[in-house]
């Protein structure tokens, strides 16, 4: 924009474009996660694949490693030291009995199956408890299991009220969301006993949960384009809890809105957070992740299955984009 027909010198330089990650898996992306120790990005896909990319200082990504599940890979996570990529999936060949859980060792290039559930694994989370690394897996079989990677047998199991849809960990806090809007809060110093069980404050199906980095609370996103900010401490909750609408679009010529499911909530190192749903530039955003320094934001524009199999049409968009974050985008704003 120019002013008084002359301000070419006042024009801002063009914004740098987001960079597309090349050589993605052939089917839609289910989950992405940046390493906590380096600029490696892990990508899980409905094509059964997990691919790992290295992102250089210019934001360009190149393939580093890959391995396969025997069914769609639904979730991906890193160990705290960045040495292992962990993924869970739905093995079509043995979905009723044993769905695979995989660990990929970045130092040796070896992949191993170390755990099993009776239904697909929807979420995997690394727990670093006082220097001891454990793994939590959550499944549609209505259980959470805890694993020591050195053993093929779960060290503990928790029965949930319904199928697990989402969970997140910021030690010692773990929050679980299941079907029928159930939420369970765990203090991981006692991982087999829920600290609190409650219904979501939102009236529609829970889609995603993300814990505050300081473990004082969590954010809940639903299929109805709404987010709840919830504190664990009752005193903080009485003044700090709130909800807000997001990812809605007015329908021209009507008084109605298109409402989109909140698929992802990611916290920045500054303590701010992003929410992601449908993207006007291409399609649904299924998963997001900030890198360790918060300078890169990854987002997967792909099929999010919110329309079921009918929405999985030929030629659907399937992109993974990297956005260079500016401080003014991610820093907390001063209160008015």
PLY file of the C-alpha trace (Angstrom):
ply
format ascii 1.0
element vertex 336
property float x
property float y
property float z
element edge 335
property int vertex1
property int vertex2
end_header
0.00 0.00 0.00
1.24 3.48 -0.76
0.11 6.87 0.55
-0.37 10.12 -1.36
0.56 8.27 -4.59
4.27 8.36 -3.81
5.31 6.14 -0.94
7.19 3.39 -2.74
9.85 3.83 -0.07
7.22 3.15 2.58
6.21 -0.19 1.15
7.11 -3.13 3.32
9.32 -5.81 1.82
7.38 -8.92 0.80
6.80 -11.42 3.54
8.91 -14.57 3.19
6.83 -17.46 1.94
6.33 -20.59 3.97
8.52 -23.44 2.73
7.05 -26.76 1.67
8.65 -29.98 2.90
9.45 -32.21 -0.11
8.94 -35.94 -0.59
6.08 -36.48 1.83
4.44 -39.88 2.26
1.78 -40.52 -0.36
-1.25 -40.46 1.96
-2.47 -37.83 4.41
-0.38 -36.75 7.39
-1.73 -37.76 10.79
0.84 -36.27 13.16
4.07 -34.23 13.16
6.59 -33.53 15.93
9.86 -31.59 16.12
12.76 -33.04 18.10
13.39 -31.35 21.47
17.16 -31.28 20.85
17.72 -30.60 17.12
15.85 -29.42 14.04
14.59 -32.85 13.04
10.91 -33.24 12.16
9.08 -36.57 12.40
5.99 -37.15 10.25
3.44 -39.97 10.68
1.15 -40.84 7.78
-1.92 -42.83 6.83
0.31 -44.48 4.21
1.79 -46.53 7.13
5.02 -44.54 6.95
6.98 -42.46 9.44
9.52 -40.15 7.85
12.14 -38.00 9.56
13.44 -34.78 7.99
16.34 -32.51 8.86
15.58 -28.79 8.61
18.55 -26.50 7.87
19.07 -22.89 8.93
17.34 -21.63 5.76
14.22 -23.66 6.55
14.83 -26.25 3.83
13.98 -29.84 4.77
15.63 -33.03 3.53
14.78 -36.66 4.26
16.91 -38.23 6.98
15.31 -41.61 7.72
12.08 -43.58 7.33
10.36 -46.74 8.53
6.97 -48.40 8.11
4.10 -49.65 10.22
1.85 -52.44 8.98
-1.12 -50.05 9.11
-1.69 -46.28 9.27
0.70 -44.46 11.62
-1.55 -42.30 13.80
0.84 -40.52 16.17
4.51 -39.67 16.62
6.68 -38.46 19.50
10.34 -37.97 20.49
12.25 -39.07 23.55
13.48 -36.16 25.67
17.09 -36.61 24.53
16.07 -36.69 20.87
17.63 -40.10 20.29
14.39 -41.99 19.61
11.31 -41.43 17.48
8.22 -43.15 18.86
5.06 -43.83 16.87
1.78 -45.66 17.28
-0.55 -47.02 14.64
-3.33 -49.27 13.45
-2.12 -52.52 11.90
-4.80 -53.68 9.51
-3.39 -57.20 9.43
-3.89 -57.65 13.17
-6.12 -54.82 14.27
-8.21 -56.86 16.62
-5.36 -58.31 18.60
-2.04 -56.52 18.34
-1.45 -53.12 16.82
2.15 -52.04 16.48
4.00 -49.55 18.53
7.37 -48.63 17.10
10.55 -47.04 18.33
13.18 -45.78 15.87
16.67 -45.20 17.25
18.29 -42.20 15.55
21.79 -43.31 16.51
21.62 -46.87 15.18
18.89 -46.58 12.52
17.11 -49.57 14.02
13.33 -49.91 14.44
11.70 -52.22 16.97
8.21 -53.07 18.16
8.02 -52.86 21.91
4.36 -52.63 22.89
0.86 -53.68 22.00
-2.81 -52.86 22.58
-6.02 -54.60 21.59
-7.07 -51.68 19.37
-5.22 -48.94 17.45
-2.88 -46.70 19.41
-4.07 -43.10 19.11
-1.44 -41.31 21.19
2.10 -41.88 22.44
3.84 -39.64 24.97
7.32 -39.70 26.45
7.55 -39.26 30.22
10.83 -38.14 31.74
10.30 -38.87 35.42
13.30 -37.72 37.44
15.70 -38.80 34.72
13.98 -42.12 34.03
12.40 -42.33 30.60
9.06 -44.10 30.32
6.46 -44.27 27.62
2.69 -43.83 27.83
0.49 -45.23 25.07
-3.22 -44.50 24.77
-5.60 -46.58 22.71
-9.13 -47.00 21.42
-9.20 -50.12 23.61
-9.94 -47.76 26.55
-6.57 -48.15 28.23
-3.35 -46.29 28.89
-0.27 -48.41 29.30
3.15 -47.46 30.65
6.28 -49.04 29.21
9.95 -49.37 29.99
11.52 -49.67 26.54
13.81 -52.41 27.81
10.87 -54.74 28.44
8.12 -56.09 26.11
5.63 -56.12 28.99
3.76 -53.06 30.23
4.78 -52.02 33.72
1.29 -50.64 34.47
-2.10 -50.13 32.85
-5.04 -47.80 33.48
-8.62 -48.46 32.35
-10.35 -45.40 30.91
-14.07 -44.62 30.84
-14.09 -44.58 27.02
-11.89 -44.74 23.89
-8.88 -42.45 24.07
-8.88 -39.66 21.47
-6.07 -37.44 22.74
-3.60 -36.97 25.57
-0.66 -34.77 26.47
2.10 -34.65 29.07
4.02 -31.85 30.79
5.55 -33.70 33.71
4.15 -34.31 36.27
0.85 -33.45 34.56
-0.90 -35.76 32.09
-4.36 -35.00 30.72
-6.44 -37.51 28.75
-9.50 -36.91 26.59
-11.81 -39.75 25.58
-15.07 -40.31 23.73
-18.22 -38.96 25.41
-16.28 -35.84 26.57
-14.57 -37.53 29.53
-11.37 -35.92 30.83
-8.94 -37.54 33.25
-6.10 -35.65 34.93
-3.08 -37.58 36.24
-0.29 -36.62 38.59
2.46 -38.82 37.13
4.07 -39.32 40.52
1.08 -41.69 40.92
0.49 -42.65 37.28
-2.11 -45.39 37.75
-4.64 -43.32 39.74
-6.45 -40.38 38.14
-6.04 -37.23 40.20
-9.35 -35.94 38.86
-12.08 -37.22 36.53
-14.54 -34.79 34.96
-16.55 -33.96 31.87
-15.18 -31.44 29.40
-16.53 -27.91 29.97
-17.28 -27.87 26.23
-20.43 -29.51 24.90
-18.99 -31.19 21.82
-16.54 -34.00 21.17
-12.97 -33.45 22.36
-10.50 -33.35 19.48
-7.20 -32.28 21.07
-5.62 -31.57 24.45
-2.37 -29.69 25.03
-0.77 -29.14 28.45
0.68 -25.79 29.51
4.49 -25.98 29.43
4.59 -25.17 33.17
2.15 -28.03 33.91
-0.35 -25.77 35.68
-3.18 -26.46 33.25
-4.24 -27.48 29.77
-6.15 -26.42 26.66
-9.01 -28.46 25.17
-10.15 -28.14 21.54
-13.38 -29.56 20.14
-15.02 -30.41 16.82
-17.22 -27.32 17.25
-14.51 -24.68 16.80
-14.12 -23.85 20.46
-11.25 -24.00 22.98
-11.28 -24.16 26.79
-8.37 -22.99 28.94
-8.37 -24.93 32.20
-6.18 -24.75 35.32
-5.61 -27.77 37.56
-5.46 -25.86 40.86
-9.00 -25.04 41.97
-8.15 -21.53 43.15
-6.45 -20.70 39.84
-9.33 -22.32 37.96
-11.91 -20.15 39.68
-10.41 -17.00 38.15
-8.38 -18.27 35.19
-10.61 -20.74 33.34
-12.29 -19.49 30.18
-13.48 -20.62 26.75
-13.44 -18.97 23.34
-14.74 -19.56 19.83
-12.35 -19.90 16.91
-12.05 -21.22 13.35
-15.46 -20.04 12.18
-16.33 -18.36 8.93
-19.41 -16.30 8.06
-21.45 -17.68 5.18
-22.09 -14.83 2.69
-25.72 -13.78 2.41
-26.80 -15.68 5.51
-26.63 -15.36 9.27
-24.91 -18.73 9.61
-21.28 -19.70 10.08
-19.15 -22.56 8.87
-17.60 -24.13 11.96
-14.37 -26.15 11.79
-12.93 -28.71 14.17
-9.89 -27.63 16.21
-7.38 -30.30 15.22
-4.22 -29.06 16.92
-3.06 -26.83 19.79
0.69 -26.19 20.12
2.44 -24.17 22.81
5.36 -21.90 21.92
8.38 -21.65 24.26
7.15 -18.12 25.14
3.98 -19.63 26.63
1.66 -18.51 23.85
-0.14 -21.08 21.75
-1.55 -21.75 18.30
-4.80 -23.42 17.30
-5.29 -25.02 13.90
-8.28 -26.16 11.88
-9.42 -25.55 8.30
-7.06 -23.38 6.24
-8.58 -21.17 3.53
-5.40 -21.56 1.52
-5.78 -25.25 0.89
-7.63 -27.46 3.32
-7.70 -28.73 6.91
-4.61 -28.45 9.10
-4.34 -31.81 10.86
-1.23 -31.35 13.03
1.21 -28.63 14.11
4.51 -28.34 15.96
7.02 -25.64 16.99
10.72 -26.44 16.84
12.80 -26.37 20.04
13.63 -22.65 19.79
10.21 -21.56 18.58
11.62 -20.08 15.39
9.92 -22.56 13.05
6.26 -23.59 13.01
5.36 -26.72 11.10
1.81 -27.37 9.95
0.31 -30.21 7.90
-2.37 -29.17 5.40
-4.03 -32.46 4.58
-7.10 -34.65 4.98
-8.19 -34.53 8.64
-11.01 -37.12 8.19
-13.58 -34.75 9.72
-15.86 -35.62 6.77
-15.15 -39.33 7.02
-14.21 -41.51 4.06
-16.47 -39.45 1.77
-14.09 -36.51 2.12
-11.09 -38.55 0.99
-11.34 -37.59 -2.66
-8.67 -38.07 -5.34
-6.24 -35.19 -5.53
-6.79 -33.99 -1.96
-4.18 -31.52 -0.76
-1.30 -33.05 1.20
1.36 -30.53 2.16
3.65 -29.96 5.10
4.69 -26.32 5.45
7.36 -24.60 7.54
6.73 -21.04 8.71
9.51 -18.77 10.03
8.12 -17.28 13.26
8.54 -13.62 14.10
8.61 -12.39 17.68
5.59 -10.16 17.11
3.61 -13.25 16.09
4.42 -15.39 19.11
5.21 -13.05 22.02
2.57 -12.33 24.61
0.74 -9.10 23.96
0.56 -6.42 26.61
-2.79 -6.24 28.36
-4.87 -3.23 27.41
0 1
1 2
2 3
3 4
4 5
5 6
6 7
7 8
8 9
9 10
10 11
11 12
12 13
13 14
14 15
15 16
16 17
17 18
18 19
19 20
20 21
21 22
22 23
23 24
24 25
25 26
26 27
27 28
28 29
29 30
30 31
31 32
32 33
33 34
34 35
35 36
36 37
37 38
38 39
39 40
40 41
41 42
42 43
43 44
44 45
45 46
46 47
47 48
48 49
49 50
50 51
51 52
52 53
53 54
54 55
55 56
56 57
57 58
58 59
59 60
60 61
61 62
62 63
63 64
64 65
65 66
66 67
67 68
68 69
69 70
70 71
71 72
72 73
73 74
74 75
75 76
76 77
77 78
78 79
79 80
80 81
81 82
82 83
83 84
84 85
85 86
86 87
87 88
88 89
89 90
90 91
91 92
92 93
93 94
94 95
95 96
96 97
97 98
98 99
99 100
100 101
101 102
102 103
103 104
104 105
105 106
106 107
107 108
108 109
109 110
110 111
111 112
112 113
113 114
114 115
115 116
116 117
117 118
118 119
119 120
120 121
121 122
122 123
123 124
124 125
125 126
126 127
127 128
128 129
129 130
130 131
131 132
132 133
133 134
134 135
135 136
136 137
137 138
138 139
139 140
140 141
141 142
142 143
143 144
144 145
145 146
146 147
147 148
148 149
149 150
150 151
151 152
152 153
153 154
154 155
155 156
156 157
157 158
158 159
159 160
160 161
161 162
162 163
163 164
164 165
165 166
166 167
167 168
168 169
169 170
170 171
171 172
172 173
173 174
174 175
175 176
176 177
177 178
178 179
179 180
180 181
181 182
182 183
183 184
184 185
185 186
186 187
187 188
188 189
189 190
190 191
191 192
192 193
193 194
194 195
195 196
196 197
197 198
198 199
199 200
200 201
201 202
202 203
203 204
204 205
205 206
206 207
207 208
208 209
209 210
210 211
211 212
212 213
213 214
214 215
215 216
216 217
217 218
218 219
219 220
220 221
221 222
222 223
223 224
224 225
225 226
226 227
227 228
228 229
229 230
230 231
231 232
232 233
233 234
234 235
235 236
236 237
237 238
238 239
239 240
240 241
241 242
242 243
243 244
244 245
245 246
246 247
247 248
248 249
249 250
250 251
251 252
252 253
253 254
254 255
255 256
256 257
257 258
258 259
259 260
260 261
261 262
262 263
263 264
264 265
265 266
266 267
267 268
268 269
269 270
270 271
271 272
272 273
273 274
274 275
275 276
276 277
277 278
278 279
279 280
280 281
281 282
282 283
283 284
284 285
285 286
286 287
287 288
288 289
289 290
290 291
291 292
292 293
293 294
294 295
295 296
296 297
297 298
298 299
299 300
300 301
301 302
302 303
303 304
304 305
305 306
306 307
307 308
308 309
309 310
310 311
311 312
312 313
313 314
314 315
315 316
316 317
317 318
318 319
319 320
320 321
321 322
322 323
323 324
324 325
325 326
326 327
327 328
328 329
329 330
330 331
331 332
332 333
333 334
334 335
